[in-house]
């Protein structure tokens, strides 16, 4: 890979999954979460996502407040210059929500991304560490 930087998209709110990934994966990352979201932050995030990060990771937890991250993961997986990983942590979602999220997982996989439902964030760390070590994002 010419670049090795991960965009950390997905659930914000009070979610702590980013802290875990940042400790478990030794690759440069861009964390878009800031205390005061504004237009400057949005411009920086767009630049990072579009121009600097070749791997887009989206982790969705039941702490999610909106649906924009779902739109982002679908957009990302259709961008053939990016590698997309979509991890749904099922704890806290109801049966209907999980059914819908599993359809998104299937779509991401169909379009060439890596996607799964799993309670263990360490799985994503293993996927990323393996992929960066071997350059195998399949």
ZAMARSE-347021 format. One record per residue: residue in three letters; x, y, z of N, C-alpha, C in turn. Coordinates in steps of 0.2 Angstrom, whole numbers, plus 2048, in hexadecimal, padded with zeros to 3 digits. Example, Ala and Ser with C-alpha at 12.3 -4.5 7.8 and 13.67 -1.06 7.14 Angstrom:
2
{'Ala', {842, 7E4, 827}, {83E, 7EA, 827}, {842, 7F0, 827}};
{'Ser', {840, 7F5, 823}, {844, 7FB, 824}, {840, 800, 827}};
***
This chain:
138
{'Unk', {804, 7FA, 800}, {800, 800, 800}, {804, 806, 800}};
{'Unk', {802, 80B, 7FC}, {806, 811, 7FC}, {805, 815, 803}};
{'Unk', {800, 815, 806}, {7FE, 819, 80C}, {7FC, 813, 811}};
{'Unk', {7FD, 815, 817}, {7FB, 811, 81D}, {7F8, 815, 822}};
{'Unk', {7F2, 817, 821}, {7EF, 81C, 826}, {7E7, 819, 826}};
{'Unk', {7E5, 819, 82C}, {7DE, 817, 82D}, {7D9, 81C, 830}};
{'Unk', {7D4, 81D, 82C}, {7CE, 822, 82E}, {7CA, 81E, 833}};
{'Unk', {7C9, 821, 839}, {7C5, 81E, 83E}, {7BE, 821, 83E}};
{'Unk', {7BA, 81E, 83A}, {7B3, 820, 83A}, {7AE, 81C, 83E}};
{'Unk', {7A8, 81E, 83E}, {7A3, 81A, 842}, {7A0, 81E, 848}};
{'Unk', {79E, 81A, 84D}, {79B, 81C, 853}, {79F, 821, 857}};
{'Unk', {79D, 827, 858}, {7A0, 82C, 85C}, {79D, 82B, 863}};
{'Unk', {799, 830, 865}, {795, 830, 86B}, {79A, 82F, 871}};
{'Unk', {798, 82B, 875}, {79D, 829, 87B}, {7A1, 823, 87A}};
{'Unk', {7A1, 820, 874}, {7A4, 81A, 872}, {7AB, 81A, 873}};
{'Unk', {7AE, 815, 875}, {7B6, 815, 877}, {7B9, 810, 872}};
{'Unk', {7B6, 80E, 86D}, {7B9, 809, 869}, {7C0, 80B, 865}};
{'Unk', {7C0, 812, 864}, {7C6, 815, 861}, {7CC, 814, 865}};
{'Unk', {7CB, 815, 86C}, {7D0, 815, 871}, {7D3, 80E, 870}};
{'Unk', {7CF, 809, 870}, {7D2, 802, 86F}, {7D6, 801, 869}};
{'Unk', {7D3, 803, 863}, {7D6, 802, 85D}, {7DD, 805, 85D}};
{'Unk', {7DD, 80B, 860}, {7E4, 80F, 860}, {7E9, 80C, 864}};
{'Unk', {7E7, 808, 869}, {7EC, 805, 86D}, {7EE, 7FE, 86A}};
{'Unk', {7EA, 7FB, 866}, {7EB, 7F4, 863}, {7EE, 7F4, 85C}};
{'Unk', {7EE, 7FA, 859}, {7F0, 7FA, 852}, {7F5, 7FF, 851}};
{'Unk', {7FB, 7FD, 84F}, {801, 802, 84E}, {802, 805, 847}};
{'Unk', {7FC, 808, 845}, {7FC, 80B, 83E}, {7FA, 812, 83F}};
{'Unk', {7FC, 817, 83B}, {7FA, 81E, 83C}, {7F2, 81E, 83B}};
{'Unk', {7EF, 822, 83F}, {7E7, 822, 83E}, {7E5, 82A, 83F}};
{'Unk', {7DF, 82B, 83C}, {7DC, 831, 83D}, {7D5, 830, 841}};
{'Unk', {7D5, 833, 846}, {7CF, 833, 84B}, {7CB, 83A, 84A}};
{'Unk', {7C5, 839, 847}, {7C2, 840, 845}, {7BE, 843, 84B}};
{'Unk', {7BE, 83F, 851}, {7BA, 841, 857}, {7BE, 847, 85A}};
{'Unk', {7BA, 84D, 85B}, {7BC, 853, 85E}, {7B7, 855, 863}};
{'Unk', {7B9, 859, 868}, {7B4, 85C, 86C}, {7AF, 861, 869}};
{'Unk', {7B2, 865, 865}, {7AD, 86A, 862}, {7AD, 869, 85A}};
{'Unk', {7A8, 866, 858}, {7A8, 864, 850}, {7A6, 86B, 84D}};
{'Unk', {7AA, 86D, 848}, {7A8, 873, 844}, {7AA, 872, 83C}};
{'Unk', {7A9, 877, 838}, {7AB, 876, 831}, {7B2, 875, 830}};
{'Unk', {7B7, 878, 834}, {7BE, 876, 833}, {7BF, 86F, 834}};
{'Unk', {7BC, 86C, 83A}, {7BD, 865, 83B}, {7BA, 861, 836}};
{'Unk', {7B5, 863, 833}, {7B2, 85F, 82D}, {7B6, 85F, 827}};
{'Unk', {7B9, 865, 826}, {7BE, 865, 820}, {7C4, 861, 821}};
{'Unk', {7C7, 861, 827}, {7CD, 85D, 829}, {7CB, 855, 828}};
{'Unk', {7C5, 853, 82B}, {7C3, 84C, 82A}, {7C2, 84A, 823}};
{'Unk', {7BF, 84F, 81F}, {7BE, 84D, 818}, {7C5, 84C, 814}};
{'Unk', {7CA, 850, 816}, {7D0, 850, 813}, {7D4, 849, 815}};
{'Unk', {7D3, 848, 81B}, {7D6, 842, 81E}, {7D3, 83B, 81A}};
{'Unk', {7CD, 83B, 81A}, {7C9, 836, 818}, {7CA, 835, 810}};
{'Unk', {7CA, 83A, 80D}, {7CB, 83A, 805}, {7D2, 839, 803}};
{'Unk', {7D7, 83D, 806}, {7DD, 83D, 803}, {7E3, 83A, 807}};
{'Unk', {7E2, 839, 80E}, {7E7, 836, 812}, {7E7, 82F, 815}};
{'Unk', {7E0, 82D, 815}, {7DF, 826, 818}, {7DD, 821, 813}};
{'Unk', {7E0, 81C, 812}, {7DF, 817, 80D}, {7DA, 811, 810}};
{'Unk', {7DA, 811, 816}, {7D6, 80C, 81A}, {7D1, 810, 81E}};
{'Unk', {7CA, 80E, 81D}, {7C5, 811, 820}, {7C2, 80C, 825}};
{'Unk', {7C2, 80D, 82B}, {7BF, 808, 830}, {7B9, 80C, 833}};
{'Unk', {7B4, 808, 833}, {7AD, 80A, 836}, {7AB, 805, 83B}};
{'Unk', {7AB, 807, 841}, {7A8, 803, 847}, {7A2, 806, 849}};
{'Unk', {79D, 802, 849}, {796, 804, 84B}, {794, 801, 852}};
{'Unk', {793, 805, 857}, {790, 802, 85D}, {789, 805, 85F}};
{'Unk', {786, 802, 864}, {77F, 804, 865}, {77F, 80B, 868}};
{'Unk', {785, 80E, 869}, {785, 815, 86C}, {784, 81A, 866}};
{'Unk', {783, 818, 860}, {783, 81C, 85A}, {77C, 821, 85B}};
{'Unk', {77D, 827, 859}, {777, 82C, 859}, {774, 82D, 853}};
{'Unk', {778, 82D, 84D}, {775, 82E, 847}, {777, 829, 842}};
{'Unk', {776, 82A, 83B}, {777, 825, 836}, {77C, 826, 831}};
{'Unk', {780, 82C, 832}, {784, 82E, 82D}, {78A, 829, 82C}};
{'Unk', {78C, 826, 832}, {792, 821, 831}, {790, 81C, 82C}};
{'Unk', {78A, 81A, 82C}, {787, 814, 828}, {788, 817, 820}};
{'Unk', {786, 81D, 81F}, {787, 820, 818}, {78E, 820, 817}};
{'Unk', {792, 822, 81B}, {79A, 823, 81A}, {79D, 81C, 818}};
{'Unk', {79B, 817, 81C}, {79E, 810, 81A}, {79C, 80E, 813}};
{'Unk', {795, 80F, 811}, {793, 80D, 80B}, {797, 811, 805}};
{'Unk', {798, 818, 807}, {79B, 81C, 802}, {7A3, 819, 801}};
{'Unk', {7A6, 818, 807}, {7AD, 815, 807}, {7AE, 80F, 803}};
{'Unk', {7A9, 80A, 804}, {7AA, 804, 801}, {7A9, 804, 7F9}};
{'Unk', {7A6, 809, 7F7}, {7A5, 80A, 7F0}, {7AB, 80E, 7ED}};
{'Unk', {7B0, 811, 7F1}, {7B6, 814, 7EF}, {7BB, 80F, 7EE}};
{'Unk', {7BD, 80D, 7E8}, {7C2, 808, 7E7}, {7C9, 809, 7E9}};
{'Unk', {7CA, 80F, 7EB}, {7D1, 811, 7ED}, {7D2, 810, 7F5}};
{'Unk', {7CC, 80F, 7F8}, {7CD, 80E, 7FF}, {7CB, 807, 801}};
{'Unk', {7CE, 805, 807}, {7CC, 7FE, 80A}, {7C7, 7FF, 80F}};
{'Unk', {7C2, 7FC, 80F}, {7BC, 7FE, 814}, {7BC, 7F8, 819}};
{'Unk', {7BB, 7F9, 81F}, {7BA, 7F4, 824}, {7B4, 7F7, 829}};
{'Unk', {7AF, 7F2, 829}, {7A9, 7F4, 82D}, {7A8, 7EF, 832}};
{'Unk', {7A8, 7F1, 839}, {7A7, 7ED, 83E}, {7A1, 7EF, 842}};
{'Unk', {79C, 7EB, 843}, {796, 7ED, 847}, {797, 7E9, 84E}};
{'Unk', {797, 7ED, 853}, {797, 7E9, 85A}, {790, 7E9, 85C}};
{'Unk', {78D, 7E3, 85C}, {786, 7E2, 85D}, {783, 7E3, 864}};
{'Unk', {787, 7E3, 869}, {784, 7E4, 870}, {780, 7EB, 870}};
{'Unk', {77A, 7EA, 872}, {776, 7F0, 874}, {771, 7F2, 86E}};
{'Unk', {772, 7EE, 868}, {76D, 7EF, 863}, {768, 7EB, 863}};
{'Unk', {762, 7ED, 861}, {75C, 7E8, 861}, {75C, 7E4, 85B}};
{'Unk', {758, 7DF, 85B}, {758, 7DA, 856}, {757, 7DD, 84F}};
{'Unk', {752, 7E2, 84E}, {751, 7E5, 848}, {757, 7EA, 846}};
{'Unk', {75A, 7ED, 84A}, {760, 7F1, 849}, {765, 7ED, 846}};
{'Unk', {766, 7E7, 849}, {76C, 7E2, 847}, {76A, 7DF, 840}};
{'Unk', {764, 7DE, 83F}, {762, 7DB, 839}, {764, 7E0, 833}};
{'Unk', {762, 7E6, 834}, {764, 7EC, 82F}, {76C, 7ED, 82F}};
{'Unk', {76F, 7ED, 834}, {776, 7EE, 834}, {77A, 7E8, 830}};
{'Unk', {777, 7E2, 831}, {77A, 7DC, 82E}, {779, 7DC, 826}};
{'Unk', {774, 7E0, 824}, {773, 7E1, 81D}, {778, 7E5, 81A}};
{'Unk', {77A, 7EA, 81E}, {77F, 7EF, 81C}, {786, 7EB, 81C}};
{'Unk', {787, 7E7, 821}, {78D, 7E3, 821}, {78E, 7DF, 81B}};
{'Unk', {788, 7DC, 819}, {788, 7D8, 813}, {789, 7DC, 80D}};
{'Unk', {787, 7E2, 80C}, {788, 7E7, 807}, {78F, 7E8, 806}};
{'Unk', {792, 7EA, 80C}, {799, 7EC, 80C}, {79E, 7E6, 80A}};
{'Unk', {79C, 7E0, 80C}, {7A0, 7DA, 80A}, {79F, 7D9, 802}};
{'Unk', {799, 7DA, 800}, {797, 7D9, 7F9}, {79B, 7DE, 7F4}};
{'Unk', {79D, 7E4, 7F7}, {7A0, 7E9, 7F3}, {7A8, 7E9, 7F4}};
{'Unk', {7AA, 7E4, 7F8}, {7B1, 7E3, 7F9}, {7B4, 7E5, 7FF}};
{'Unk', {7B0, 7E7, 804}, {7B3, 7E9, 80A}, {7B3, 7E3, 80F}};
{'Unk', {7B6, 7E4, 815}, {7B6, 7DF, 81A}, {7B1, 7E2, 81F}};
{'Unk', {7AC, 7DD, 821}, {7A7, 7DF, 825}, {7A5, 7D9, 829}};
{'Unk', {7A3, 7DB, 830}, {7A1, 7D5, 834}, {79D, 7D8, 83A}};
{'Unk', {799, 7D4, 83E}, {796, 7D6, 844}, {79A, 7D2, 849}};
{'Unk', {79D, 7D5, 84E}, {7A1, 7D2, 854}, {7A1, 7D6, 85A}};
{'Unk', {7A0, 7D3, 860}, {7A1, 7D7, 866}, {7A8, 7D9, 867}};
{'Unk', {7AD, 7D6, 864}, {7B4, 7D7, 866}, {7B8, 7DC, 862}};
{'Unk', {7BA, 7E1, 864}, {7BE, 7E6, 861}, {7C4, 7E4, 85F}};
{'Unk', {7C7, 7DF, 863}, {7CD, 7DC, 861}, {7CE, 7D9, 85A}};
{'Unk', {7C8, 7D6, 858}, {7C7, 7D3, 851}, {7CA, 7D8, 84C}};
{'Unk', {7C7, 7DF, 84D}, {7C9, 7E4, 848}, {7D0, 7E5, 849}};
{'Unk', {7D3, 7E5, 84F}, {7DA, 7E7, 84F}, {7DE, 7E1, 84C}};
{'Unk', {7DC, 7DB, 84C}, {7DF, 7D5, 849}, {7DF, 7D6, 841}};
{'Unk', {7D9, 7D8, 83F}, {7D8, 7D9, 838}, {7DD, 7DE, 835}};
{'Unk', {7DD, 7E4, 839}, {7E1, 7EA, 837}, {7E9, 7E8, 837}};
{'Unk', {7EB, 7E5, 83C}, {7F2, 7E3, 83D}, {7F4, 7DE, 838}};
{'Unk', {7F0, 7D9, 836}, {7F1, 7D4, 831}, {7F1, 7D8, 82A}};
{'Unk', {7EC, 7DC, 829}, {7EC, 7DF, 822}, {7F2, 7E3, 821}};
{'Unk', {7F4, 7E7, 826}, {7FA, 7EC, 825}, {800, 7E8, 825}};
{'Unk', {801, 7E2, 828}, {807, 7DE, 828}, {808, 7DB, 821}};
{'Unk', {802, 7D9, 81F}, {802, 7D4, 818}, {800, 7D8, 812}};
{'Unk', {7FD, 7DE, 813}, {7FA, 7E2, 80E}, {7F4, 7DE, 80A}};
{'Unk', {7F1, 7DA, 80F}, {7EB, 7D6, 80C}, {7E5, 7D8, 810}};
{'Unk', {7E1, 7DC, 80C}, {7DB, 7DF, 80F}, {7D5, 7DB, 80C}};
{'Unk', {7D6, 7D5, 80A}, {7D0, 7D1, 807}, {7CC, 7CE, 80C}};
***
